[in-house]
Amino acid sequence: MTYSIGVDFGTESGRIVILNLDTGEESDSTVVAYSHGVMDDTLYTSGEKLPPDWALQDPSDYIDVLEQGIPEALRKAHVRPEQVIGLGIDFTSCTVLPVKSDGTPLCKLSEFKLRPHAWVKLWKHHAAQPIADKINGVASNLGAPFLSRYGGKISSEWYFPKLIEMYEEDRELYEATDAFVEATDWVVWYLTGMERRNSCTAGYKAMWSEEGGLPGREFFQQINSEFVYPEEKLGTRFYPLGTRAGYLRPELADSLGLPATVAVAVGNVDAHVSVPGLGVNTPGSLVMVVGTSICHLTLTELEVRLPGITGVVKDGILPGLYGYEAGQAAVGDMLAWYVEQAVPAEYHRFAQELGLSIYEYLEQRAVEIQPGSSGLIALDWWNGNRSILGDADLSGVLFGISLTTTPAEIYRALLESIAFGTKRILENFVEHGIPLQELIATGGIAWKSPLLMQIYADVCGLPVRVYDSQEVPARGAALFGAVAAGSEVGGVATISEASERLRPLLQAEYTPVSTVQQAYRRLYAVYRNLYGLLGEQQAGLLHELKDLRREVWSSTPDNV
């Protein structure tokens, strides 16, 4: 038996799965929670209050995932170290950090540990929105051809807005930075001692393409006249997915309980590895990776440039195909906010008495509510809108509240808003010539919320399939680890072969209910009108609220 390890670095924790390359069976996941979590209020080293829209992490948490999780996963799975031939990782993206030439994060140096820009900027760090706006304005005015690869807008979540933010706000730190690197590449660097930046994140998050490279220096000078070396912190060489980055460093291999012969694949993105992890290797499916946010991914044989996506990259998901990414910025995060901040204590008590989690209890109550009966509708913009509006300065809205509104009704409205947001994304693909026949959902919520899966089917009018793998990103990362190892040692020659041969079994399928679809058509029409009104025609209303929040924050003495 030969095995490959997949490590999935999420927003709150890392998950390790060991995949049997002979049978396709995966071990139970080993989960290591990040001890420092997300710093979105205070920098823990100094107690400094962070401005609105910041989201930082400590890279030590990622090392803990490897050093605690991998030995524990091997023990639980009863796998001998010598049976492991490959290791792959995936990461939330764009999650980036400044490092020295040897890979040392600047936040781990005493002279920089109190500086917020020295820390990891998580994907949902949105404080660089003004820079993203400027990039979009310059690109639009110049008619820059690269912009259409990203649906017409660059996101504040991406590489250059975050890098230029540091350049403008902490120049000394920028000058001390030898490399500004995706966390997925940094972990691979830590594992192998080799800096090997992957082509996936470069293509989707850093405006790079194999054909055209980066936008020219003249373009960046219009963003900031002094920012003339865009490649300085990014590099110019990017490795295709499935490439072997190297082998485990011997001294690290010992601490992980693995042989130094384990091949390590170049890094990848959590959503993108899920597509081959689910056995999807042809066009026609919309894969939804449902977690704290949602990434929507699909494939075509020919490139289509369409608005409202977050990227189309050749070979970005699977070799020989164009991979498309879209997404919703708040899903699990939005639901977590609701249960932690707004659900009354008696609901928590009822759930505890029944031996249920608060989510399970709310789902039981929400499943009894007929579509439209609450008179509620929500816009799922708790963390801005990623697709199709590409506007991080939008915020969540709940309409139709009355004195009879119940917590379960609000919960169902939030679930419905998630499905409505996906339908808008799906419509955008179809309207621009990319037909889709099914939805494939993965991630913890896909397993934990049958109600949301059924709402998806009823709202979108398509079957929803959930496969028998609770850790699809980690499974997909393990497949790339097997490709990096190579077929000559028991791995796999190509990712397409791995995807086909090791496809997981179907766990559940949800089909649309015609009578329910009728009610959702009416609700969705209201959603579309509100979406256009507050997301496009009158978006300035929500922008004004965000601006006011920033102004009040910056003028508060304790925050300055």
C-alpha positions as a printed NumPy array, in Angstrom:
array([[  0.   ,   0.   ,   0.   ],
       [  1.172,   3.514,  -0.792],
       [ -0.199,   6.715,   0.682],
       [ -0.148,  10.45 ,   0.119],
       [ -0.82 ,  13.132,   2.723],
       [ -2.994,  16.171,   2.071],
       [ -2.891,  19.198,   4.371],
       [ -5.683,  21.753,   4.029],
       [ -5.007,  25.115,   5.685],
       [ -8.29 ,  26.899,   6.311],
       [ -9.285,  30.124,   8.031],
       [ -9.506,  28.726,  11.58 ],
       [ -7.652,  25.397,  11.453],
       [ -5.601,  22.95 ,   9.433],
       [ -6.824,  19.49 ,   8.447],
       [ -4.753,  16.463,   7.527],
       [ -5.969,  13.479,   5.516],
       [ -3.991,  10.399,   4.497],
       [ -5.148,   8.97 ,   1.16 ],
       [ -4.691,   5.322,   0.183],
       [ -3.523,   5.467,  -3.439],
       [ -4.513,   1.846,  -4.068],
       [ -8.109,   1.995,  -2.846],
       [ -8.987,   5.693,  -2.772],
       [ -9.94 ,   5.438,   0.901],
       [ -9.106,   8.408,   3.071],
       [ -8.374,   8.44 ,   6.779],
       [-10.463,  10.334,   9.272],
       [ -9.21 ,  13.88 ,   9.318],
       [ -6.896,  15.204,  11.988],
       [ -7.771,  18.797,  12.852],
       [ -5.423,  21.276,  14.494],
       [ -7.031,  24.577,  15.466],
       [ -4.931,  27.712,  15.081],
       [ -4.03 ,  28.808,  18.587],
       [ -3.922,  32.479,  17.573],
       [ -6.913,  32.339,  15.235],
       [ -7.743,  35.422,  13.196],
       [ -6.55 ,  38.799,  14.447],
       [ -9.213,  41.179,  13.199],
       [ -9.553,  43.405,  16.253],
       [ -6.227,  43.517,  18.117],
       [ -2.605,  42.638,  17.34 ],
       [ -1.812,  40.263,  20.169],
       [  1.896,  41.147,  20.449],
       [  1.201,  44.797,  21.21 ],
       [ -2.456,  45.098,  22.136],
       [ -2.778,  47.613,  19.289],
       [ -6.298,  47.993,  17.929],
       [ -6.468,  47.106,  14.255],
       [ -8.378,  49.303,  11.808],
       [-11.636,  48.082,  10.238],
       [-11.346,  45.368,   7.589],
       [ -8.   ,  44.009,   8.79 ],
       [ -7.504,  40.239,   9.165],
       [ -4.113,  38.889,  10.226],
       [ -2.675,  35.53 ,  11.258],
       [  0.417,  34.114,  12.919],
       [  2.447,  31.753,  10.676],
       [  3.433,  29.749,  13.755],
       [ -0.075,  28.307,  13.624],
       [  0.7  ,  26.745,  10.251],
       [  3.833,  25.043,  11.603],
       [  1.794,  23.692,  14.515],
       [ -0.591,  22.068,  12.027],
       [  2.31 ,  20.191,  10.434],
       [  4.214,  19.246,  13.575],
       [  1.198,  18.281,  15.655],
       [ -1.13 ,  17.049,  12.945],
       [  0.977,  14.844,  10.687],
       [  2.35 ,  12.496,  13.413],
       [ -1.137,  12.26 ,  14.921],
       [ -2.686,  11.508,  11.507],
       [ -0.159,   8.729,  10.877],
       [ -0.892,   7.224,  14.277],
       [ -4.664,   7.34 ,  13.843],
       [ -4.526,   5.856,  10.334],
       [ -2.06 ,   3.086,  11.335],
       [  0.121,   4.028,   8.376],
       [  3.841,   3.263,   8.51 ],
       [  6.021,   6.26 ,   7.573],
       [  7.783,   4.364,   4.785],
       [  4.43 ,   3.85 ,   3.038],
       [  4.029,   7.598,   2.475],
       [  5.408,   8.797,  -0.855],
       [  3.865,  12.238,  -1.365],
       [  2.576,  15.316,   0.39 ],
       [  0.468,  18.168,  -0.963],
       [ -0.913,  21.284,   0.661],
       [ -3.634,  23.766,  -0.109],
       [ -4.426,  27.118,   1.434],
       [ -6.986,  29.85 ,   1.606],
       [ -5.939,  32.497,  -0.895],
       [ -4.864,  35.195,  -1.275],
       [ -3.17 ,  34.771,   2.131],
       [  0.283,  36.385,   2.05 ],
       [  3.205,  37.283,   4.284],
       [  6.516,  39.193,   4.074],
       [  9.667,  37.128,   4.631],
       [ 13.462,  37.366,   4.492],
       [ 15.54 ,  35.601,   1.853],
       [ 15.762,  32.447,   3.998],
       [ 11.985,  32.329,   4.469],
       [ 11.892,  33.815,   7.984],
       [  8.632,  35.757,   8.465],
       [  9.243,  39.375,   9.414],
       [  6.709,  39.111,  12.231],
       [  9.088,  36.669,  13.958],
       [ 11.894,  39.229,  14.096],
       [ 11.991,  41.287,  17.286],
       [ 12.304,  44.592,  15.422],
       [  9.11 ,  43.987,  13.456],
       [  6.798,  41.931,  15.663],
       [  4.824,  45.011,  16.755],
       [  4.204,  46.147,  13.16 ],
       [  0.82 ,  44.966,  11.78 ],
       [  2.067,  44.804,   8.178],
       [  4.715,  42.25 ,   9.231],
       [  2.101,  39.582,   9.873],
       [  0.203,  37.26 ,   7.561],
       [ -2.608,  39.039,   5.74 ],
       [ -5.475,  36.586,   5.536],
       [ -7.594,  36.292,   2.394],
       [-10.386,  38.318,   4.007],
       [ -8.148,  41.283,   4.832],
       [-10.094,  43.979,   2.958],
       [ -8.318,  47.125,   4.149],
       [ -6.604,  47.51 ,   0.765],
       [ -9.895,  48.246,  -1.005],
       [ -8.875,  51.852,  -1.89 ],
       [ -5.797,  50.487,  -3.657],
       [ -7.869,  47.874,  -5.477],
       [-10.213,  50.669,  -6.57 ],
       [ -7.256,  52.606,  -7.948],
       [ -5.903,  49.566,  -9.799],
       [ -9.319,  49.01 , -11.342],
       [ -9.66 ,  52.658, -12.349],
       [ -6.248,  52.797, -14.015],
       [ -6.752,  49.449, -15.771],
       [-10.171,  50.528, -17.03 ],
       [ -8.913,  53.89 , -18.292],
       [ -6.015,  52.235, -20.108],
       [ -8.167,  49.451, -21.508],
       [ -5.703,  46.983, -19.989],
       [ -6.403,  43.592, -21.598],
       [ -5.559,  41.607, -18.456],
       [ -8.543,  43.075, -16.6  ],
       [-11.059,  41.009, -18.572],
       [ -9.447,  37.816, -17.223],
       [-10.778,  38.88 , -13.816],
       [-14.289,  39.851, -14.771],
       [-13.395,  43.531, -15.011],
       [-12.305,  44.053, -11.387],
       [ -9.325,  43.303,  -9.18 ],
       [-10.214,  42.35 ,  -5.604],
       [ -8.837,  43.915,  -2.449],
       [ -8.185,  40.337,  -1.308],
       [ -5.442,  39.881,  -3.903],
       [ -1.683,  40.093,  -3.993],
       [ -0.868,  43.574,  -5.282],
       [ -3.445,  45.544,  -3.276],
       [ -2.017,  43.97 ,  -0.108],
       [  1.588,  44.511,  -1.199],
       [  1.097,  48.139,  -2.25 ],
       [ -0.782,  48.736,   1.007],
       [  2.395,  47.779,   2.883],
       [  4.511,  49.846,   0.467],
       [  2.453,  52.956,   1.161],
       [  1.858,  52.509,   4.887],
       [  5.129,  50.975,   6.13 ],
       [  7.934,  51.627,   3.645],
       [ 10.655,  50.532,   6.06 ],
       [  9.026,  47.148,   6.423],
       [  8.608,  46.878,   2.657],
       [ 12.309,  47.557,   2.13 ],
       [ 13.18 ,  44.895,   4.73 ],
       [ 11.006,  42.36 ,   2.884],
       [ 12.907,  40.072,   0.517],
       [  9.803,  38.211,  -0.637],
       [  6.069,  38.723,  -0.271],
       [  4.803,  35.197,  -0.603],
       [  1.562,  33.262,  -0.654],
       [  1.213,  31.22 ,   2.529],
       [  0.809,  28.056,   0.46 ],
       [  4.228,  28.671,  -1.132],
       [  5.744,  29.592,   2.213],
       [  4.688,  26.294,   3.787],
       [  6.164,  24.383,   0.83 ],
       [  9.347,  26.437,   1.287],
       [  9.399,  25.47 ,   4.967],
       [  8.882,  21.795,   4.145],
       [ 11.5  ,  21.505,   1.4  ],
       [ 13.893,  24.404,   1.864],
       [ 13.071,  25.364,  -1.741],
       [ 11.199,  28.509,  -2.79 ],
       [  8.848,  27.267,  -5.508],
       [  5.978,  29.636,  -6.255],
       [  2.968,  28.031,  -7.894],
       [  1.327,  29.218, -11.107],
       [ -2.235,  28.923,  -9.735],
       [ -2.057,  31.74 ,  -7.2  ],
       [  0.1  ,  33.829,  -9.535],
       [ -2.581,  33.547, -12.204],
       [ -5.68 ,  34.024, -10.066],
       [ -4.377,  36.447,  -7.44 ],
       [ -1.347,  38.297,  -8.852],
       [ -2.512,  39.32 , -12.362],
       [  0.132,  37.095, -14.   ],
       [ -0.297,  34.951, -17.091],
       [  2.062,  32.566, -18.816],
       [  1.575,  34.387, -22.09 ],
       [  1.832,  37.995, -20.923],
       [  3.576,  37.929, -17.569],
       [  2.71 ,  40.795, -15.208],
       [  1.265,  44.167, -16.185],
       [  4.134,  46.502, -17.098],
       [  5.968,  48.91 , -14.824],
       [  4.273,  51.844, -16.517],
       [  0.944,  50.499, -15.345],
       [  2.044,  50.203, -11.713],
       [  3.604,  53.669, -11.79 ],
       [  0.13 ,  55.054, -12.358],
       [ -0.954,  53.353,  -9.135],
       [  2.022,  54.764,  -7.246],
       [  4.727,  56.657,  -9.124],
       [  7.47 ,  55.156,  -6.937],
       [  6.276,  51.544,  -7.184],
       [  8.321,  50.554, -10.235],
       [  9.4  ,  46.973,  -9.56 ],
       [  6.215,  44.862,  -9.285],
       [  8.16 ,  41.628,  -9.683],
       [ 10.627,  42.497,  -6.9  ],
       [  8.747,  40.714,  -4.094],
       [  6.786,  38.284,  -6.28 ],
       [  9.454,  36.784,  -8.508],
       [  9.115,  35.826, -12.137],
       [  9.17 ,  32.03 , -12.173],
       [  6.054,  30.021, -11.356],
       [  5.71 ,  26.242, -11.311],
       [  2.749,  24.328, -12.794],
       [  0.385,  22.454, -10.504],
       [  1.558,  18.929,  -9.76 ],
       [  5.229,  19.901, -10.037],
       [  7.496,  18.389,  -7.425],
       [  8.82 ,  21.294,  -5.348],
       [ 11.352,  19.044,  -3.654],
       [ 11.562,  16.511,  -0.851],
       [ 11.165,  16.908,   2.883],
       [ 14.155,  18.486,   4.588],
       [ 15.834,  15.632,   6.519],
       [ 15.789,  17.459,   9.858],
       [ 12.099,  18.269,   9.424],
       [ 11.245,  14.78 ,   8.182],
       [ 12.456,  13.367,  11.496],
       [ 10.236,  15.672,  13.533],
       [  7.22 ,  14.877,  11.361],
       [  7.827,  11.133,  11.586],
       [  8.262,  10.773,   7.818],
       [ 11.122,   9.688,   5.558],
       [ 13.067,  12.376,   3.694],
       [ 12.071,  10.637,   0.458],
       [  8.531,  12.077,   0.627],
       [  7.934,  14.272,  -2.424],
       [  6.233,  17.622,  -1.82 ],
       [  4.038,  19.206,  -4.503],
       [  4.024,  22.929,  -5.183],
       [  1.292,  24.699,  -3.266],
       [ -2.313,  25.106,  -4.331],
       [ -5.565,  26.831,  -3.368],
       [ -8.145,  25.072,  -1.177],
       [-11.005,  25.546,  -3.618],
       [ -9.048,  24.659,  -6.733],
       [ -7.7  ,  21.339,  -5.426],
       [-11.278,  20.34 ,  -4.632],
       [-12.236,  20.027,  -8.293],
       [ -9.958,  17.042,  -9.076],
       [-10.498,  15.871,  -5.495],
       [-14.172,  15.343,  -6.374],
       [-13.377,  13.575,  -9.633],
       [-14.503,  16.524, -11.768],
       [-12.323,  16.748, -14.866],
       [-14.704,  17.856, -17.641],
       [-16.856,  20.966, -18.267],
       [-20.503,  21.258, -17.193],
       [-20.313,  21.156, -13.376],
       [-20.232,  24.088, -10.965],
       [-18.193,  23.022,  -7.937],
       [-19.003,  24.893,  -4.726],
       [-16.514,  24.741,  -1.874],
       [-18.752,  25.795,   1.007],
       [-16.973,  26.975,   4.143],
       [-16.409,  30.324,   5.814],
       [-16.831,  31.646,   2.274],
       [-17.682,  29.918,  -1.012],
       [-15.543,  29.486,  -4.078],
       [-17.384,  28.495,  -7.258],
       [-15.317,  26.759,  -9.912],
       [-15.952,  25.393, -13.361],
       [-14.028,  24.325, -16.469],
       [-14.194,  24.963, -20.219],
       [-12.172,  23.823, -23.205],
       [-12.096,  27.312, -24.75 ],
       [-11.543,  30.562, -22.905],
       [-14.522,  32.836, -22.276],
       [-13.895,  36.324, -20.882],
       [-16.932,  37.335, -18.842],
       [-17.693,  39.965, -16.204],
       [-18.303,  39.191, -12.553],
       [-15.807,  36.36 , -12.085],
       [-12.639,  36.534, -10.031],
       [-10.482,  34.875, -12.649],
       [-10.054,  32.577, -15.614],
       [ -6.649,  30.918, -15.899],
       [ -5.382,  28.413, -18.427],
       [ -4.322,  25.22 , -16.618],
       [ -5.335,  26.961, -13.387],
       [ -7.259,  23.946, -12.064],
       [ -6.552,  21.089, -14.471],
       [ -4.023,  20.892, -17.334],
       [ -5.484,  21.54 , -20.794],
       [ -8.602,  23.333, -19.543],
       [ -9.514,  26.865, -18.558],
       [-10.449,  27.147, -14.907],
       [-12.929,  29.769, -13.691],
       [-13.321,  31.096, -10.171],
       [-16.147,  33.109,  -8.636],
       [-17.303,  33.307,  -5.05 ],
       [-19.26 ,  34.582,  -2.086],
       [-17.279,  36.235,   0.693],
       [-19.381,  35.329,   3.752],
       [-21.15 ,  32.002,   4.268],
       [-20.053,  30.057,   7.338],
       [-18.729,  33.345,   8.718],
       [-22.169,  34.926,   8.328],
       [-23.943,  32.018,  10.009],
       [-21.374,  32.002,  12.816],
       [-21.881,  35.723,  13.361],
       [-25.614,  35.148,  13.657],
       [-25.501,  32.298,  16.181],
       [-22.8  ,  34.005,  18.27 ],
       [-24.153,  37.537,  18.256],
       [-27.885,  37.461,  17.623],
       [-29.514,  34.135,  18.559],
       [-31.252,  34.404,  21.96 ],
       [-29.961,  32.454,  24.947],
       [-33.092,  30.319,  25.151],
       [-32.355,  28.841,  21.719],
       [-28.905,  27.823,  22.907],
       [-30.498,  26.288,  25.998],
       [-33.086,  24.358,  23.93 ],
       [-30.311,  23.024,  21.692],
       [-28.267,  21.901,  24.679],
       [-31.264,  20.131,  26.243],
       [-31.794,  18.189,  23.002],
       [-28.106,  17.323,  22.655],
       [-27.827,  19.336,  19.456],
       [-25.481,  22.032,  18.283],
       [-27.102,  25.429,  17.887],
       [-26.784,  25.027,  14.09 ],
       [-28.57 ,  21.672,  14.173],
       [-31.326,  23.102,  16.327],
       [-31.825,  26.12 ,  14.069],
       [-31.883,  23.844,  11.027],
       [-34.593,  21.682,  12.617],
       [-36.704,  24.767,  13.223],
       [-35.929,  26.342,   9.829],
       [-36.842,  23.228,   7.818],
       [-40.464,  23.648,   8.959],
       [-40.704,  27.162,   7.48 ],
       [-42.249,  27.424,   4.029],
       [-40.412,  29.56 ,   1.441],
       [-41.775,  33.103,   1.511],
       [-43.851,  32.611,   4.672],
       [-41.558,  34.741,   6.855],
       [-41.613,  37.749,   4.55 ],
       [-37.819,  37.993,   4.909],
       [-35.033,  38.291,   2.398],
       [-31.328,  38.946,   2.96 ],
       [-28.379,  40.167,   0.913],
       [-25.43 ,  37.971,   1.872],
       [-22.834,  40.755,   1.922],
       [-21.641,  40.433,   5.526],
       [-18.068,  40.426,   4.19 ],
       [-18.677,  42.377,   0.991],
       [-19.601,  40.943,  -2.401],
       [-16.997,  38.95 ,  -4.315],
       [-19.078,  37.891,  -7.324],
       [-20.511,  39.263,  -9.417],
       [-20.149,  42.816,  -8.103],
       [-16.584,  42.615,  -6.78 ],
       [-17.216,  45.2  ,  -4.072],
       [-15.765,  44.653,  -0.588],
       [-17.378,  47.869,   0.673],
       [-20.889,  46.472,   0.454],
       [-22.396,  45.146,   3.675],
       [-25.132,  42.727,   4.68 ],
       [-28.804,  43.647,   4.641],
       [-31.904,  41.932,   6.071],
       [-35.324,  43.04 ,   4.773],
       [-38.848,  42.381,   5.987],
       [-38.344,  42.157,   9.764],
       [-41.489,  42.551,  11.849],
       [-42.47 ,  42.13 ,  15.5  ],
       [-43.402,  38.506,  14.735],
       [-40.063,  37.567,  13.138],
       [-38.404,  34.563,  14.818],
       [-34.7  ,  33.598,  15.049],
       [-35.369,  30.47 ,  12.966],
       [-36.936,  32.581,  10.219],
       [-33.877,  34.811,  10.11 ],
       [-31.626,  31.752,   9.968],
       [-33.569,  30.367,   7.021],
       [-33.418,  33.755,   5.284],
       [-29.63 ,  33.705,   5.641],
       [-29.477,  30.195,   4.159],
       [-31.673,  31.331,   1.281],
       [-29.455,  34.359,   0.688],
       [-26.483,  32.021,   0.215],
       [-28.391,  30.07 ,  -2.446],
       [-29.617,  33.284,  -4.116],
       [-26.032,  34.561,  -4.329],
       [-24.969,  31.313,  -5.978],
       [-27.872,  31.501,  -8.448],
       [-26.733,  34.979,  -9.489],
       [-23.245,  33.592, -10.133],
       [-24.657,  30.61 , -12.022],
       [-26.819,  32.896, -14.177],
       [-23.789,  34.976, -15.04 ],
       [-21.923,  31.915, -16.34 ],
       [-24.895,  30.703, -18.386],
       [-25.655,  34.168, -19.805],
       [-22.115,  34.326, -21.174],
       [-22.098,  30.961, -22.89 ],
       [-20.897,  28.554, -20.196],
       [-23.663,  25.964, -19.706],
       [-23.915,  24.172, -16.367],
       [-25.88 ,  20.996, -15.705],
       [-25.223,  20.297, -12.028],
       [-23.986,  21.714,  -8.756],
       [-21.426,  19.766,  -6.747],
       [-21.06 ,  20.883,  -3.141],
       [-18.264,  20.137,  -0.741],
       [-17.009,  21.496,   2.565],
       [-18.321,  21.045,   6.092],
       [-21.616,  22.819,   5.463],
       [-22.384,  20.523,   2.518],
       [-22.492,  17.622,   4.974],
       [-23.947,  19.448,   7.954],
       [-26.827,  21.29 ,   6.294],
       [-29.097,  19.123,   4.124],
       [-31.548,  22.026,   4.247],
       [-29.122,  24.37 ,   2.497],
       [-28.38 ,  21.712,  -0.133],
       [-32.102,  21.31 ,  -0.86 ],
       [-32.543,  25.092,  -0.992],
       [-29.709,  25.207,  -3.544],
       [-31.521,  22.664,  -5.729],
       [-34.865,  24.454,  -5.459],
       [-33.459,  27.944,  -6.037],
       [-31.082,  27.026,  -8.869],
       [-33.271,  24.387, -10.517],
       [-30.383,  21.931, -10.816],
       [-29.428,  18.71 ,  -9.043],
       [-26.966,  19.104,  -6.179],
       [-24.515,  16.291,  -5.523],
       [-22.462,  15.751,  -2.38 ],
       [-19.673,  13.176,  -2.457],
       [-18.506,  10.847,   0.278],
       [-15.504,  12.82 ,   1.417],
       [-15.698,  15.239,   4.295],
       [-12.266,  16.702,   3.572],
       [-12.227,  17.205,  -0.189],
       [ -9.585,  19.969,  -0.256],
       [ -7.168,  17.813,   1.761],
       [ -8.041,  14.867,  -0.497],
       [ -7.288,  16.958,  -3.571],
       [ -4.   ,  18.14 ,  -2.067],
       [ -3.057,  14.499,  -1.454],
       [ -3.716,  13.754,  -5.14 ],
       [ -1.234,  16.441,  -6.137],
       [  1.229,  14.95 ,  -3.651],
       [  0.818,  11.612,  -5.451],
       [  1.513,  13.267,  -8.8  ],
       [  4.61 ,  14.964,  -7.371],
       [  5.873,  11.561,  -6.198],
       [  5.411,  10.033,  -9.651],
       [  4.087,   6.725, -10.924],
       [  7.485,   5.04 , -10.694],
       [  7.212,   4.912,  -6.88 ],
       [  3.493,   4.112,  -6.658],
       [  2.119,   7.591,  -7.26 ],
       [  0.174,   8.83 , -10.276],
       [  1.444,  10.209, -13.581],
       [ -1.073,  13.046, -14.041],
       [ -3.683,  14.845, -11.979],
       [ -6.392,  13.943, -14.516],
       [ -5.583,  10.262, -14.044],
       [ -5.584,  10.658, -10.274],
       [ -8.922,  12.474, -10.365],
       [-10.555,   9.799, -12.508],
       [ -9.131,   6.767, -10.731],
       [ -9.63 ,   7.967,  -7.155],
       [-13.03 ,   9.689,  -7.419],
       [-15.005,   9.437,  -4.133],
       [-18.43 ,   7.78 ,  -3.987],
       [-21.667,   9.762,  -4.21 ],
       [-23.045,  10.404,  -0.725],
       [-26.275,  12.334,  -1.4  ],
       [-28.191,  13.935,  -4.251],
       [-30.793,  16.696,  -3.95 ],
       [-33.262,  17.35 ,  -6.759],
       [-35.499,  20.399,  -7.28 ],
       [-39.093,  20.264,  -5.988],
       [-41.338,  21.95 ,  -8.556],
       [-43.868,  23.447,  -6.108],
       [-41.102,  24.954,  -3.978],
       [-39.368,  26.306,  -7.078],
       [-42.413,  28.445,  -7.834],
       [-42.171,  30.228,  -4.477],
       [-38.447,  30.732,  -4.886],
       [-38.868,  32.26 ,  -8.319],
       [-40.908,  35.056,  -6.712],
       [-38.455,  35.489,  -3.845],
       [-35.497,  35.511,  -6.182],
       [-37.102,  38.237,  -8.297],
       [-37.198,  40.419,  -5.165],
       [-33.582,  39.491,  -4.4  ],
       [-32.473,  40.488,  -7.909],
       [-34.172,  43.861,  -7.633],
       [-32.563,  44.578,  -4.266],
       [-29.23 ,  43.233,  -5.549],
       [-29.285,  45.694,  -8.428],
       [-30.536,  48.577,  -6.323],
       [-28.095,  48.371,  -3.399],
       [-25.234,  46.681,  -5.237],
       [-25.232,  48.832,  -8.366],
       [-27.608,  51.807,  -8.745],
       [-27.494,  52.931,  -5.098],
       [-24.345,  51.182,  -3.857],
       [-23.202,  54.533,  -2.494],
       [-25.644,  54.152,   0.38 ],
       [-23.785,  51.162,   1.788],
       [-20.434,  52.692,   0.847],
       [-21.316,  55.763,   2.894],
       [-21.931,  53.59 ,   5.958],
       [-18.557,  51.899,   5.511],
       [-16.831,  55.263,   5.041],
       [-18.487,  56.604,   8.179],
       [-17.305,  53.59 ,  10.156],
       [-13.717,  54.159,   9.015],
       [-13.852,  57.871,   9.773],
       [-15.193,  57.35 ,  13.273],
       [-12.595,  54.659,  13.936],
       [ -9.702,  56.837,  12.766],
       [-10.866,  59.819,  14.829],
       [-11.258,  57.83 ,  18.057],
       [ -8.224,  58.593,  20.277],
       [ -7.775,  55.018,  21.525],
       [ -7.422,  53.784,  17.951],
       [ -4.93 ,  56.347,  16.648]])
